[in-house]
Every structure is written in C-alpha cells, then in structure tokens.
Amino acid sequence: MTDRHAVPLLELDPDLGQLLPDERLDAAKREMRVVVRTVESGPWDIDRLSGASPENVGLLVLEGVIARDVLVSDTISTELLGPGDVVRPWRVQENMPLLAHAVRWNVLSRSRIAVLDRRVGADLGRYPEVSAAIIDRVNERAQRLALTQAISQLNRVDRRLLALFWHLAERWGRMTTGGVALPMTLSHRMLGQLVGARRPTVSTALGDLVKQGELTRRDDGTWLLTGEPVGVPVRDIQRVIPMRRRFLPPEAAAKRPPLKAVASHPPSARAAEMRAALESIREQCETQAEEMRAAFMKTRRLAEHTSELRERYRESRDGRAAVDGR
C-alpha cells in the first residue's frame, strides 16, 4: 500500500455527514480524519490485516472495484465491492468454522481505501449521526448480498445474467443514447461466479441475450444494456410464491404473538384456475385414499378367509389320519 496520509473523512465521503446539522458538520469535518491508502490491482493479501486491533472499525472503499471470493469445495461465489462499501476483514474473536471454506480478495481496479481506526471509533461516539450512516452502508451491503442470492436462484442462467447486469447497473451504470453502459470488463468466468453457473453455460446464455437485443459487449470489453429493466414480480406471481414455512419448532412457534389479518386481494383468473386445479388434485387424493382403504379391507378379509381354510384343512387332515390309524 502507498500514498499514506490523513484527510478529513467527510470530505472523502460527504454522504456520511448528511444527518449532521450545519453547526455540527464543520466540527465533524475538522475532527474526523482518516488514513487513506492506495491498493494496486491484483491479489490482495488480506491476511496481513489479521493482526489489526479488533477495536478498529473497518475499511471504507473510496474508489475502485474489489472482488471478494468465497470458496466452498470446488465452487466460488464472488461479491463485488465498490465506493461506499464498509468491510471488516478482521474479527473480535476467531472461531473454528464447521463448514470448511476460504476467502480471497482481488483488487480489480486501482482502489483507494480509508482506514476507520479506533480514533474514528471514538469520534463516532461524539457524532452518532455518522455512525448511523455507516451502519446504513453495512445494511445496504447485506441487502445487495440477499438480492444477489435471489438472482442466483432464478431458474435459467440467461435470466440470472440479465438480472445481474441490471443490478450492477444501478451502482456502476450510466445512461447513454444507446442504452445503459456498464463500464466493467467482466469475464464469462467471473459472471459465472456471480450468478452460480459454469463458464460454458454463461457463454451460451450471453449469446442468447445478445441475439434477443438485451445487451451488447462493446469493443473495449465493457457492456451495454439495450433492453428494459427486469426483476419486478407481477402481482399474480407474488401471490403464487409461497411464504416461508414454519422454521421454529412447534413449542417455540406457539409463543409467538398472532399475526395481524392482512387484507385479501381480489381473485384473478389465474388464481381461480390454480385453486380449481388444487381442488381437483385434493379430490383425486381423497378418492385414491378411499380406494386404498377398501383394498386394505378386502386384503384383510381374504387373509382371514385363507386362515379359516387352512384351519379346516388341518382339522380334516388330522381327522383322516386318526381314522387311518385305527
């Protein structure tokens, strides 16, 4: 790391001071100073920070793009970090994980990082408005991770890729006359790590999206989105998607307060069709259950009759044997 110097935090990232009133903003700019470091492109040996004091708050990305890879078995999942993200590569206490995995960092473009050390942590006690803004950044990152997880569960790779491109465009894209430009040279392999797919499948899906006019790869390797934004589920689909099933055991679930009634939506033709189909399936199941019960009773009667015939045969055989013996 190079270019080490201390500068006012709120000049580097003014949005962190948006909750401060004017009379406190100037004082916060003077008092809250951070060390800024520049990290060159390439693998980032984050293990060198493992000895950092746990009292340090974390690292704030100011410029550039950083990839955080999580490796489980032979699978890699990638998260892209950019300006405004707060990361904390160290922990208060290291625990032995039950799921073996590895984490590696790679700086994709020359980046600048502000070190939020223990002095900044002390300043945050005097300026809780800035602390709230930092927590909001952490919450935004968690929401992006949840959205990325949802994207990776879409049932076709082309849908995953298209949703991912629009998701990235929200943060890094810019409007042009031909569409939304995404100034990132994402390889097919990295796209696969972002959406949970193999590189050959990604290449095929990208070719389909280009043919459909959804996106274009420009000469410099960056991407241009030429279609319409995607991802919002229509109301009918939202009603079809089931809510989460009970996660707690029955005794714990019984302690939860009852849910408030939710206003019902007017039924649609599709919903009515699905209800009719479910009713038909239910009736078929009940009919099959009755048939199985009837078959069971018939089998039971046959078994009892067979036992009676065996007993009669045994008595008849014993009687003949007694006559022959005399």
N, C-alpha and C positions, 0 to 999 in steps of 0.2 A: 504494500500500500504506500502511496505517496501523497504529496500535497496536504500535509497535516497542518491545520490551522483552526483557530476558534473563531466562530462568527455567530451573530445573533440567530437563534433558531427561527424566530417568527419572520425574519427577512428571507430565510430559505424556504419556508413553507407558511405563507401568510394565513392560509385557511385554518391552521391550528389555533389562531387567535381570534377567530370570528365570533366567539361568545364573550370576549372581553369587552367591557365598556371602554370608551376612549380614554378616560382618565387612568385606567389600569394598563391599557395596551402599550403605552410608551414605556412604562416602567418594566413591563414584561420583556419588551424588545431589548432593553438595556441589560437586564439581569440574566435572562435565559440564553446562555451561549453554549455552543456545541463544537466538538471537534469534527471536521469533515475530512473524509478520506476518499481517495480515488482508487477504484479497483479495475485493473485492466481485464480485457476479455480473456476467457479461458477457464479452466477448472479453478475453483475457489476452495482452498484448504481451510474449511471452517473449523477443523479440529484444533487449530491454533487458538481459537477463541474459547475452547472448553475450560481454560483456566481463568476466565473472566469472573469477576466477583458477581455472585447472584444478586447483589444489590443494584447492579446496573439495570436500567430499564430495558434497553434493547437497541436495535438499529433501525434507522429511518431511511428508506430508499429515496433519494432526491432525483436522480437521473439514471437512465439505462434500463436494461431488462436482465433479470436474473432468473435462472431455471432452478427449481428445487425438485430433485428426483427422489422418489421413494421406491426402493427395490424390495419386492417380496418374491422369493423363489426366482423364477425366470421372467417376472413381469415388472415393468417400470411404469409408474404413474408420475406425470410431470405437472408442476404448478409454476405458472409464470408470475413473477413479482416485478412491480414497476414503481414509479414515483408515487409516494404517499403510503406505501406499504410499511408496516412495522413488523419486524421479525425479532425473535429472541432465540438464537441458536444454543444458548445455554439454559440450564435449569437450576432451580433451587436445590433439588436433590435428584440424583440419577437413580433410577430404578431398573432392575433387571426385567426386560420385556419378555412376556410369554410367547409372543409372535416374533420370530427372528426376522429382522429387516435391516436395511441400511439406507442411509440418507446421504446424498451427494449434491453439491452445489456447482453450478456452472454459470459464469458471467457471459451472457450472450452479446452484450454490447457494453462498452466502457461505461462504468457506473460511478456515481458519487453517493456516498453514504454518510449520514450524520450519526455520530455515536451518542446515544442518550444514556450517559453515565449516571453515577449516583448523585452527582451535583445537580443534574437535571431532575432526578427523582426528588431531591429536596426542594427544588424550585416549584415542582408540580404541587407540593403541599401548600404553597402560597398562592398558586394560580390553578385552582381546581377546574377552571373553565378549559384550560389547555389539556389537563388530564382527561376530561370528558371527551375532548376532540380526539385524543389518542386512542381512548377506548373505542370510540366510534370507528376509527380506522381498523382496529382489530376485528370489530364486529362486521365491517364491510368485507374484510378478507374471508371471514367464516362464511358469509353469505355467498361469496363467489365460489368457495370450495363446494358448498352444498349444491349450487347451480351446476357446477362442473360435474359433480357426481350424478345429478339428474340427466345431464346431457349424455354421459357415458352409458346410460341405461336405455336410451332410445333404441328402437328395435331394428334400425337399419343404419349402416355406417354413413351413408350419404346424408341422412337426417342429422346424425351426430355432428358431422363435419360442418354442415351448413349452420346449425345452431351454435357451434363453437365459434365460427367466423364472426357471426353477428354479436356473440358475447364479447369477443376480443375487440370488435369494432366500437363497442360502447366506450372503451377505455382508450384505445390507441388509434381508432379510425378518424378520418377526416373526409368531409364532403368534397366531391369533385363533380365536374359536369357529366362524367361517365358513370358515376356511382360513388360508393363509399370506399376510399382507398385505405388499405390496411398495410402500413409501411413496415412489415415484418417478413423476413425471409424464412418462413417456417418450412422445414423439410418434411417429406412424407413420413419419415420415421418419427419425427417429433410430434407431428399431428396425430399419429397413431398412439403415442404415449399420452397425449392429452385427452383422447376420446376412448381409449381402451380397445384398440384394434391393431391388427398386423399391417405392416407396411404395404404388401401387395394388395390387400383389400382396400387400403386407403387410396392407393394409386388408381384402382378401378373406380372407386366411388367419386374421386375428384374428376376423372374423365367424364363420368355421367353428369356431374354438376356443371361442368363446362359446356357440354352439349345442350343442357337444359337452359343455358343462359343465366345461371345463378351466380357464377363467379368467373374470373379470368386471372391467370397468372401473368404478370407483366414481365417485360424483358429483364428487369433488374432483380427478378425473383420474388418481388412483393405481390400482394393480392389485391384484386378489385372486386368488390361485391356489386353485382349489377342487377340482382333481383330485389325482392321485397323482404323486410324483416320477418322472421319466423319465431315460433316458440310459444305463443299465447294460446292455451287450450280454449276451445269454444265451450259455451255453457253446457251443451249436451254432453260433451266429453267429460267435463268436470263432474257431472252427476254420475257418470258411469264409473269413474275411477273410485274404488272403494276407499274409505277412510282406514286409518291404521287399526288393526285388530288389537285386542287387549294384550298389553305387554306385561302387566303386573300379574302376579298370582292372584287367585280369587279372594283370599283373605285381605290382601293389600288393596285390591281394587274396591272392595266393599267399604273401605274407609274414606274413599274419595267423595267429595260433595257431588250431588246430582248435577248433571249438565242442564243448562237452560234450554228451553224449547227454541228451536230455530224455525223461522218462517219457511213454509214449503214453497217450492217453485211450481208454477203451473206445468202440468204434464205436457210433454211433447209427443209427437207421433212416434219418434224413435224410442222414447222411454216406454210408451204404451206397448210398442211391439216387443221390447225386451221383457216387460212384465208378463206379457202373454206367453212368450217363449218359456220363461221361468215357471209359470203356472203349468204349462204343458209338461215340462220336464218333471215337476213335482208330482203331477198326476200319474205319469209313467212310472216313477219310482214307487209310488204307493201301490199301483197295480202289480208291479213286479214283486213287491214285498208280500202282498196277499197271495200271489201265486207260489212264492217260495214257502209261505206258511202252510198253504194247502198241500204242496208236495211233501213237506216235512211230516204233516199229519198222516198222509197216505203211506209214506215210507214207514212211519211208526206202526200203523195198523198192519201193514204187510209183515213187519218184523214180528209182531205179536202173533199173527196167524201162523207164521213159519215156526215159531216156538211151540205153538199148540200142536202143529202137525208132527214136529219132532217128538214131542212127548207122547202122542198117540202111537207113533211108530215104535217108540221104545217099549211102551206097555204091551203092544201087540207082539213084538219080538220076544219079550220076556215070557208072555203067556204061551207062545208056541214052543219055546224052549222047555217050559215046565211040562207041557203035555208030552213032548218027545222024551223027556226024562223018565216019565212013568212007564 
